[in-house]
Amino acid sequence: MSATAKSHVLWFETLRNTDVPIVGGKNASLGEMINAGMPVPPGFAVTAYAYEKFINQTGIAKKIYQIINETVTDPNDPKQYDVASKKIRKLIEKTPMPPKIAASIKAAYKELNKRLSLKDAFVAVRSSATAEDLPDASFAGQQETYLNVKGQDELLEKVVKCWSSLFTPRAIFYRNEKGFAHDKVFISVGVQKMVNSKAAGVMFTINPVTGKTDEIVIEGNYGLGETVVSGVVNPDDYVVDKATLKIEERRIARKTVQYIRDPKTGKTVHLDVPPEKQKETCVNDEEIIKLAKLAQLIEAHYKKAMDIEWAIDEDLSFPENIFVVQARPETVWSAKGMESSQLEEGKPQVDLKVVVKGIAAGKRGYGFGVAMVVLSPDEANEKMKEGDVLVTDMTNPDFVPFMKMASAIVTDKGGITSHAAIVSRELAIPCVVGTETATEVMKTGKEYTVDSRNGIIYEGILREATETTSQGAVAVAADPAPVTATKIYMNLGVPEKIEDFKSLPFEGIGLFRTEFLLASTIGEHPLSFVDTGKSQEFIDKLAAGVATVARAIQPRPVVVRLSDFKTNEYRELKGGDKYEIVEENPMLGWRGCSRYISKWYQKAFRLECQAIKKCRTEWGLKNVWVMLPMVRTLWEAKKVLEIMKEEGLERSRDFKVWFMAETPSIAIMADEFSKLVDGFSIGSNDMTQGVLMIDRDSERLGQMGYFDERAPAVKRIIAHLIKAAHENGCTVSICGEGPSNLPDFAEFLVRAGIDSISVNNDAVLATKKHVASVEQKIILERLAEQAALAAGRPIKKPTPDWEWTP
């Protein structure tokens, strides 16, 4: 190591991008920007050398590696990683810091205070893992960040906590998996003046929606930028011409939540934005222009499109109050551009090798890219890049963030109703499921084409795939939509996707799945929020996701299905092991309404109700309705409605409540259930499973043709539900996969009198056209019947197989 590398502390202004092995990527980038003249809050890095000296001088290094070797004996057992992590972090955090290192950090903090003319400055303390042969990005999200830290004692405590975060279960697993020696990976800690933000946010030197390179897009909210980054609030949005710095567009959102520093405690608190400020701009034109100029300079320095975080300090005057707190290369459009150019250079290919076959699912068409074979969400978190082909055994809600990144999805297990199939259709991503051997025969790093029309994966890039992909969107956009008496709704789970689909010809969102928000945006078991005093955070995040969709399509309704995870899926959330039982058959177990009314989950259900109330009463989104899943009995339904009423949610002229119709009991007793609600939505997968007593996830039975919504028994019970509901003043919809996959099943539904059909985005236009043709067919049939009757030649019609008098 050089003399610089052996320092315990290095100031940001002494750092460059080449110093990543000493201070990690985040700190090196901050130094790079300071030296390029950018307004970066001052601070220093506690070097990787300081951490190395800490573990070696105190003698805990050998103990750390011994714990890993003795505890992690089965590399596939996540519990062993958890046990090892807890032991190591406890060991590190109870070990006193060597005096010389502590003195160096204290001296640097004292000097920072002197430079700022403060006694005890508030600082942000951020971790950054580093290794000579391992990119910092490999550890993204694994280490800790602490905000509004004040005083020497708290600073030293948080530095040690950052050090210990080098040994989270995920980090240990990743290094084992990649074969990196734990004693070769170090960690640096950045200590930076906290900006007491009056407003903060992000900006891009390329339009992240359209990909236009001549525009700068700035998003912001009051307080800390976390509300913008995490999606808790709809931010103000400004589009600036990069050449002239003219503000071309501005969208002032209704900003209801802000994270700020509590002036009494100094800690970060979540507060409502005063009503009079909610529709005001959080930054003025002068500040917008200054931010845009900084974006120009940063892009020019790095010579690439950049994603930048900014903050405006309320304690300083303009322009000294504007800071850049982070900058990283923009990845989405850059990756798309790179992928496009690479494909254009490729030669046309024919007779590509068929690698594996399965069941076609997802968006019908082609997906192509480099394969990434992963067997867990944690592994996907470490390895997945934008545009990769995701190859895995099977998916669950924890995979959703990585499915969103994928150009295509391939699984060993599952059928057309599996999680991977449903979500890929939701995200409009090509998918092939049930291949049985994809994770064995497809190789990470190789290029493949996924044909989700025919369920085939080819080795290499199929030229036809690149041509079809570029032409498809234009054809759909130009296709007019017919008018139908049967309403066509759309299913949705990922809130931000509404911007891609809101121009489609649907009458509302017939199924908004909250599970995606719980798994990705929230990521933690709801009861954990209750027990740790973070209930409001859960409410805000859930409400923000729902509001994103409701605002985008109002006044069209958004039917929000409240959480419908099974116990095994809840266990996958952070903290889930503490609250969830292990069931032999979770599909038929403790889920839906039985969970809501139970003493074990009711507190969390009330938080969901409060989130819906926030959308409707605080934000005025009266187009938000509610749907309750897995309703089995009248008494549980009544109990759930009582709880909702206690939380301020009661049926009214503009607030509709629906029941999911997934159980034979709700269809058989439709006349009684109709007295409690405004409508039903048929979950055809669960209903088919219940009527035919078939495991919907059974690949063997699916291959044998048993799982079929068109079975006469299933059609009869659906027809009975529609008839009974109409007789009692209720509407009936359907949100399963059947209508879009099976045209004859869709025709049956229209003939049976269903009020609406809710399908995934890629099926909206096709379903609307098909329903229109069926409705026209019915009209012509009735005209022919009337004409024949008038002529004295009545037509004898066969009795449909679904007509039934119970």
N, C-alpha and C positions, 0 to 999 in steps of 0.2 A: 504493500500500500504506500501511496505517496504521503507527504506530510499533510496535505489537505484531507486525504482520505482517512487519516488517523485522528482527525478532529472529532470531538464529541458533538459540537454544534457548528453549523455553517449558515451564514446569513443568505437569504434568497438572492440578493444582488450579486453574490459570488458564484452563483450556479448557472449552468448551461444544460442543454439537452443531453450532452455527453456525460453528465454526472448521474445518470440513472442508477448505475450500480452502487453509488454512494448514498443517494438520497431518495431514490425511487422516482417514478415517472411524474407524479403530481408535483412534487417539490421542484424537480428539474424544469418542468414546464413553466412554473411560476417565475423561476429565475430567468428563464429565456425571455419571457414577456417583459419583465422589469428592465432587462438590458436592451430590449427593443423599444423602450420608452413608454410602455403601457402603464396606466395607473392601477397598479396591483397593491392591495393592502400589504404593509410591511410585515416581516416575520422571519423566522429562522427554521432550519431543519435540524432535528436531533438525528444524527447520522446512524446508518446501519452499523458503523464501527462502535458507537456507544452501546447499541443493543448487544453486539457480539461480546464486548468487554463485560457487560452486565452479567450475561449468562455464564461466562467463563470465570470471571473473578469470584463470583459467588458460589461457584461449584455446582450450579443447577443444570448445566448443559448436559452432563452425562445422565443425570436423573431424568431429564426430559426425554431423551432418546431411549432410555431404558424403559420408561413407562410405555412409550409407543411400541417398542419391540415385544414387551411382555403382555400388553393389553390387546393389541390388534393382531390377533392370530388368524382370524378369518377375514380376508380383505373384502368380503361381500356382506359382512354383518355391520349395519350402521350403528347398532347399540355399542359395539366395541369402540367405535370412533367417538361416540358421545362420552363414554366413560373415560377414555384417554384424555379427551379435551378438558373435561371438568377437573381431572387430577392435575394436569399441566398448568391450566390457567390459575388454579388455586395456589399451586406452588410458586408461580411467577409473581402473583399479586401479593403474596405474604412475605416475599423475599425483599429485604431492604436494599435500596439502590446504593451502589458504591458512592462514597462521599464526593469523589472527584467528578463523577458524572452528574450527580445532583447539583454540585456547585456550579458546573458549567451551564446547566439549564437555568438555574436561578440567576446567574450572572447575565445570561442572554435575555431573560425575561425582564430583569432590572434595566438593562440597556434599552429594551423595547419600550418600557415605560418612560424612560428618559427621552427617547426620540419622539414619543407621543405626548410628552409633558403630562403624563398621568401617573397616579400612584399605583393602582392595580388595574391594568387594562383587561377588558374582556377579550378573550382569544378563542379561536376555533382550533381544535386539536384533531388532526386527521392522520390516519395511518397510511403507509404505502409500502407494500412488500417489494423486495428487490432480490435479484440473484444475477450472477454474471451471465448465465446462459438461459435465463427464463424471463420473458417479457412481463412487465408489471401488469398488463391487462389480464394475464392468466389468473390473477387473484382478485379481479374486480368484484367489489361487493362483499368480500369475505372479512375484511378488517373494519375496525370501528372508527366512528367520527363523533366528536363531542363538541357541542356549541356552547357559547357563553360561559366559558371556563374563566374563573377569576382567582387570582392569588397564587403564590408559590406552591402552597401545599396541595391545592386542588390540581394545579398544573402537573406536578410530579405524579400524583395519583393517576391522572388520565393518561400520562405518557406510559406508565407501567401497564395500564389496561389495554392501551393500543399494542404494546409489545405482546401481551398475552393473547391478543386476538389473532396472532400469527398461527395459533394452534386451535382454531375452530374445527369442528368435525369435518366440515367441507374441505378446509385447507389441508388437513392431514390426509384425507382420502385422496385429494387430487395429487399431492406429491407422491403418495404411494403408487397411485395408478400410473403416473407418468415416469416413475423410477427416479425421481429427484431426491437426493439425499437431504434429510431435514436439516443437517448441520451446515448445508451450503446455501440455505435460504435465510435472508435477513430482513429486517424491517426498519424503515425510517419513519419519523413522525414529524409532521409539519405543524408549527405553531404560528398562527397568523392572526393579526388584529381582526376582531369581529367588526363588520360594518353594521352599525345600528340602522338597519334599513328602513327607510320610509317607503321604498318600493324596490322590487327586485324581480328578476326573471331570466329569460334566455333570449338569445338572438342567433340567427343563422345567416350566413353569407350566401346562401342559396335558398330559394323558396322550398321549404320541406314538403309542401303539398304538390306543387306543380313541377318542381325541378328547375325553374327558371333561374339562370345564373346571373341575371342582371337586376335581381331584387334582393333586398335585405329584409328579413322578417323579424320583428321584435315583439315579444310577448311579456307581459308584466302584471303584477298585482301589488297591493299594499303589503308591507312587511317583508319577511324573509321569502326567498325564492322557492322554498320547498313546496309551497302551495301550487306553484306553476309546474315544477318538475314532476310532482307526484300526481297532478291532475285533480287535486282536491277542489279547485275552483276553476271556473271558466275565466281565463285572463283577458285583459285588453290585448288587442292584436293590431299591429301597425305594419304596413308594407311600404318600404322606402326604395325609390329608384336608386340603384347603386351609383350611377354616373352623375346624376344631378342632385342627389340627396333630397329630392322632393318627396313628401309624404303622399303616396298615391292612394292608399286606402287606410281607413281606421275603423275598427270595430270595438266599441266600448261595451264591455260585458257587464252584467250585474254581478259584482264581486261581493260575496257575502261573508267570506272567512279570511282572516289574516293571522299569520304567526308573527308575534313580535316579542321583544325582550320586556319582561315585567320590570318596571322601574324600581320596584321595591325589592324583589328577590333576585333580579338579574337573570332569571331563567326564562326559557322560551315558553310562551303561553299561546293558546289558541283562542282567538276572540272573534266575535261577530263584527263585521264592518258596519259602522253607523249607517242607518238607512239613507241619510242625505248624501253620503259619499259613495254609495254602491254603484251608481250609474255615472259617476264622475271619472274622468281619465286619471290614472294613477301617475302618469308622467306628462310633462308639458312638451310642446313642440321643440323648444330649445334643447331639452334633455334627449328627445328622440334623435335629433340631428347629431348631437354629440355622440350618442351611442352608435349611430350609423357610421360616423367617421372612424370610431375605434374599430368597428367591424371591418371597415376597409383596410385599415392599417394591419390588423392581425392577419387577415387573409393574404395581404401582400407579403407579410413576413414569412408565413408558413408555406406560401405558394400553393394553397389548396383551400377548398371550401371548409369553413369552420363552424363548429357548434360552441357557443360562448355563453357563460353565465355572468350576469352583471348585477350590481347592487348600487343603490343611491343612498348615501348616508344623510340622515336627517339632522345630524349635528354640525354639518359643514355647509358652506354656501357653494353655489354653482360657479365654475365647473369642477372645483376641487372635490365635490361630493360624489363624483361618478367613478366607480371602480369596476375592474374586471377581476373576477374571483376564480375563473377557470376557463380554459379553452382546450378544445380537443377537435380532431378532424371530424367533419361530417361524414357519416358512413352510408346512409341509405341510398341517396342519389349517386354518390360517388361509386358505390358498389354496382348500382344498376348501369351506370355509364360504362364501367369497366367490363361488366358482363356482356353488355351489348356489343362493345367493340370487339371483344374476344370472339363472340359468336359470328360477327360479320366477317372476320378473317378466316373462320373455319371453312374447310372444303365440304361440299355436299357429300353426305354419306348414305349408303344404302346397305341393305342386308346386314344390319347391326345384329350382334349376338343377343338373343333373349336370355336374360340372366335368371329371372324368376317370374312367376305369374301368381295372381291373386284375384281379389274381388274389387272391381272398379268402384270407387267412392269419390267423395269430394267434388270439386269443380270438374266438369267434363272437359278434357283437353289434355295438354301436355305440360309437364313441369320438368325442368332440367337443371343440372348443376353438379357440384361436387358432393359426394355422399359423406355424411357424418353419422357413423354408427354409435349410438349411445344407449345405455341400458337403464338410466335413471335421470330424473330432472337435474340432480346435482351435476352429473356428468355432462348433461346438455348445457348447463350453465357455464361450465368450464370450456366447452369445445365449440358450441354452435356459433356460426357466423351468419350474417344476413345473406340469404340466397342459397344456403346449403340445402341438400336433400336430407331431411330428417329420417333416419332409419332406426327403428326401435322395436322391442317386443310387443308392447301395447302402450297406449297413452292413458293418462288420467288428467284431472284438472291442473296438476302442478306442471304439466308439459305445455300448457297454453301459451306462455310467453315465448317459448321456443318454436312452437308451431306457427306462431305469427311471423317468425323470422324466416321460415322455410319456404323454398320454392316448390317443394313437393314433400309428401309424407308417405312412408312405406312402413307397414307393421307386419309382424309375424302372425299376430292373432287378431280376432275380431271380424265382425260381419258388417252389413250395411247399416245396422243400428248401433254399432260400437261408438265409443267416445271419439276415436280418431275420425271415423266417417262423418259423424254429426258435426264436429267442430271444423273439419276441413271444408265442409260445405258452407258452414257459417262464414269462414274466412275466405272463401272462394279460392281454395288451394287444391291442386290436383292431389289425389290420394289413392293408394292401393292398399287394401287391408287383407288379412288372412293369408299371407304368402307362405307361412310356416317356417321358411328358412332364410328370409331376407337378411337377418342380422348375421348369418353365417356366410352367405355367398356374396353379399355386397361388401365392398372394401372401402374403408375411410380414405378419402383423398382421391378416389377415382371418379370420373364423370359418368353420369347416367341420365337417361331420359325416362320419365315416368308417364306412361300412357294411361290416363284414368278414364278413357273411354272403353278400353278393352281389357284393363287389368294386367298390363304387361310392363316390365321394366327392361329397358335395353341398356347395353353397355355402350357408352359414348353419347354424343349429342346428335339427335336426329334432326336433320335440316328442316324437315316438315314442321317440327315442333316450334322452331324459331319463327317460321313464317306464319303459322296459325296463331301463335300468341300475339303477334303484332297486329293482326287483322280483326281478332274477335271482338274487341271492345267497340270498335267503330260500327260494326254490323248491328250489335245489340242496341246501341244508342240511337241508331237511325230507325229502328223498328217501332212503329206506332202500337199503342196498347188499346185493345177494344174495351168497350163499356160492358160491365157484367152486373147482374142483380146480386149474385153471390159476391160478398166482399173478399178481396184478396189481401191478406195481411202478410207481414214478413217476420221471420224469427231473427233474433239478434242476441248476442251475448257479450261482444267486445264493444264497449261504448264508442270508442273513437272511430270504429268502422262505419258508423252512421253517416259520416261525411262522404264516404265512397258510394253509399247506396241510397241516400235520401231522395235522389231524383227518380228512382224507380217508381213504377205505377202501383204502389201499394196504399191501402187505406189506413194503415196504422201498423204498430208493432203488436202482433198477436201473441208473441212469447218473447219477453225479455228475461234471459236467464241470469240470475244474480250470482250463480256459482262461479262464473268467470271473474267477477269482481272479487269474490271471496278468495279465490285461489291466487290471483296475480296481483291486483292492486292492493288488497288488504293483507293477504298472505298469512294471517295468524288466526287461531281459533277464536271465534266470537267471545266465548266465555273467558278467554285470557284477557281480553280488553276489559271485561267486567271486573275481574279479580285484581287487575293492576291499576284500576282507576282511570282507564283510557276510553271509557264508553263514548265520550263525545267524538273522539278521533274516529272510532268505528262508524258512528252515525254520519259524520261529515264525509268520509270517504265513500260510503255506500250511496249517500244522497247525491254526491257529486257525479258518480257514474251514471245514475238514473237520470239526473238532470241534463247531462250532456246529450242524451238521446231525446228527452222530452222537449228541450229547447229547439233542437234541430228540426223537428217535424211538426211542432204544434201548429194547428189545433188537433192534428191527428192523434189518436190515443196511443198510449204505451201501456200494454198489459204486463205488469211486473210480476213474474212468478217469484215468490219468496223462496228462500234457500231450500234446495232439495238434494243436498249431499246425502250419501249413505254413510254409515258409521266408518267404513274403511276409508272413505274419501276425506271425512273430517279428521281422521287420525293423521292424514298426510300433511295437514296444516301445522304450522309452528305451534307447539304446545298441545297438539291434539291427543297425544298419548295420555295426558292427564285427565281428559274429560270423556274419552270414548271407550265404550265396551267393545269386545271382539265378538262378532256374530258369525255364525256358520253361513248364513245366507243374507247378507246385508240388503240385497235387492228387495226382499220381502220383510225387512226388519224395521228398526226404529228410524223412520224417516217421515218427512212431511208433517202433517198435522199432529201425529202421535208425539212427535218431538216438541212441537210448539207448546203443547199443553202440559208437558211433563215438568216436574219440579227440577229436573236436571238441566233443562235447556230454556225454560220459559223466560229467564232474564235476558238471554240473548235474542229471543224472538221479539221481545219488547223493543230492543234496539233497532231491529229491522223496521218495526212499525213506526218508530220515531223518525227514522230516515225518510220513509214515505211521507209522513206528516210534514217534515221539513220541506220537502219538494213542493208539496201542495199549498201549505199555509204561508211559509216564509218566502218562498220563491214564486208563488202564484202559478205553479205548473198544474193546472186543473185537469190536464190531459193524462195524468198519471193514475192508472187504475191498479188493482191488485188481483193476483190469482193465487189460490192456495193449492199446494200439491198433495198428492196421495191422501185423499179424503176417503175414509173407510166407513165411518158410522155417523149417524145423525148427532149423537151426543157429543162426539169430539168436535164436529163442525160447529155446533152451537157454542161450545166452550172457547174455540178459537175466535169466533166472532165477538164474544164477550170481552176477551182480552184486547182485541183490536179497538173495541169501543172505549175501553178504559184508557187506551193510548190516543184517543181522539180520532179514530178512523171508523166511520159509520157510513153505511150505504146512503147515498143521496142521489139527487137528480144528476149531479156531475161527478159522482164518485161510484164507479161500478166495482163490484166484487164478483169474481168468477171462481168456480171450483174446477180443478183439473179432473177430468173423468177418466180415471185410469183403472178403477176397480169395478168388477161386475156389480158390486153392491150399490154403487152410486147410480149406475144405469137402471138397475132393477127398481130402485127406490127413487127414481128421478122425480116423481110427483111430490114426494115429501122434501127432498133436497131443494127443489125449485122454490119452495117457500122462504128459503134462507138467502138466496143469491140472485144475481142478475143474469148470469150466464154460465155455461160450461165450455170447457175446451178439452176435446178428446185427445188423450195421449195414446195413440194407436199402438205403440210398441208395448207399453205396460198392459193395455187392455187386451191385446192379443195374448200376451203372456198369461194373464189371469184367466181368460176364458178357456184357453187351450191347455193350461198348466204346462207351459213350455218355458224353459230358461232362455230368455232372449239372447243371451251371450253364448249359447251352445253352438259352436261351429258345426258340429256333426249333424244336429237336428236341422240347422239352417241349410246345410248342403243337401239334406234329404227332402227339403221342401215343406217341412212342418210349420215353420214360422211364416205365416202368410195372413196379412190383414183381410184378405179376400175370402177367408174361410167362412162358410155360411153362418156358423154360430156367431162369429165376430160381427158380421154384417147385420145379423138380426138384432143383436143387443145394441148396436149403434143406432140402428133405425128406431128401435123402441125408445132410446134416450131422446132422440130428436123429436119424436112424436109427443112424448110425455112432457118434455120441456116446453114445447110450443103451446101445448094445451094449458100450461101453467104460467105462461107469460115470460119464459126465459129464452135467451138465444143460445145457439150451439155453434161452436167453432171446432177446428181440429188443428193441432200443431205437430203431429207426428210426421214421419217421413213418407207414409203411404201415398198421399195424393200426388206428390211430385215424382215418385218413382214408378207408380202404377196408374196409368191413365184410366183403366177400367174401374179402379177403385175410386178415383176422383169423380168419374161419371156416376157411380153408385151414390156417392155423397150428395151430389147435386140433385139427383132424382129423389133422394130421401128427404130433401128439403133443408140441408145444412145452411146456416146463415153466412158463415165465413170459413175460409181456408187459409191457414198461415203456413208459409213455406220459407225455405232458405233463399237468400238473395239471388242465387243463380237460377232459381226456378220461378221467380215472380212472374216474369213476362210470359214464359211458356205455359205456366199454370193458368194465367189469366186468359190466354188465347184458347187453351183447351176448354176451360170452363165456359167461355163465350160460345164455343162451337157446340158444347153439350146443351146449353140453354137454348140456342137456335134450333137444335135438333128436337128438343122437347116441344118448342112452340110449333114447329112444322108437324110433328106427330099429332098434336092436339087439334090443329087445323084440319088435318086429314081425317081424324076421328069425327069431327063435327060435320065435315062434308059427307062422309060415308053415312053418318046417322041421318042427315037431312035427306039423303038419297034412299034411305030405307035399307042400307047395307052396312049395319054396324060391324066394326072390326073387333074380332075376338083376340084379346091380348093375353099372352101367357103370364101367369102369376110369377113375379120376381122371387128368387130364392131367399130374399131378405125380408119379405113380408111375414109378420109374426104376430099372433095374438096370444100373449102369455096367459 
